[in-house]
Amino acid sequence: MNIKKGKNNWVLFIFILMGIVIGGFIGHYLGQAPYFEWINFGKEFGFDAPAALDLQIIYIEIAFKIEITIASILGVIAAILIYRKI
């Protein structure tokens, strides 16, 4: 049997998503402290108006928005470093 040795890319993807989410939470709550406003600095982009599909029976509305902050970038960096350690 030929088993591929190495790290799984899906695990890295999950770690990066966890880093984004945890970094976003930390940035949201820590950014309210007086000297940590800078950690919540970032840019938000996506669709201004959601795309809608009305079929008279079902109504579907799709929106996409991403907010990248300093805290989420730090979370991604931490997640990658943790992934490399394991």
N, C-alpha and C positions, 0 to 999 in steps of 0.2 A: 504494500500500500504506500502510495505517495502522499503524505500529509504535508500540506504547506505550513511551514513554521513562520511565525511572524505575528504582527499585531493586526487586528481586524480594523478595517476602515470604518465600519459601522459603529464600533465602540468609540472611535475618535469623533465621529459625527455626533453621537449622543453626548459625549463629554463637552463638545463645543456648544451644543444647545443648552446643556446644564449651566455652562459658564455664562452664557448670554442671559439666561433667566435669573440666576443667582446674582450676577453683577447688576442687572437691572433693579432687583429688589434692594440690594445694598445701596445703589446709587439713589434710589427713590427716597429711602429712609435716612440715609446718612447725608444726603444733599440738603436736608432741612436744617441741619446743624449750622451754626453761624460761620465756622471756618471751613466747611466742606461743600460750599455751593458749587465749586469748580468740578466736583466729581459727577455732578448731574448735567454738565454741559454736553450738548450733543446736537445732532441734526435728525430731523424727522422727514421721511419721504414716503411716497406711495400715491395711490389714486386720490384725487380731491373728492370726486363724487363716486359712489359705488356703482358698479355695473348692475343693471337690473334686467330680469327676464320675467315678463308677465305672460303666463299662458292661460289666464282666466280661471284655471283650476288650482294652479300652484304659482306662487310668486317667489322668485329666487333673487337674492341680492348678494353680490360678492364685492368685498372690499379688501384692500391690501395696504398695510401701513407698517413701516419699520422705523424704529427710533434707535439710533446708535448713540450711545453716550460713552464718556470716558470710563465709567464703571463697567459697562458691558464689555468694552475692549479689554480692560484689566481682567475681567472674568474669563474671557476667551484665552488670554495669555496664561492665566493660572490653570485653566483646564488642559491646555496643551502641555504645560510643564508637568502636571500630575499624570497625564497620559504617558508621557515619555518615561516617567519614573517607574510605572508599573509594567 
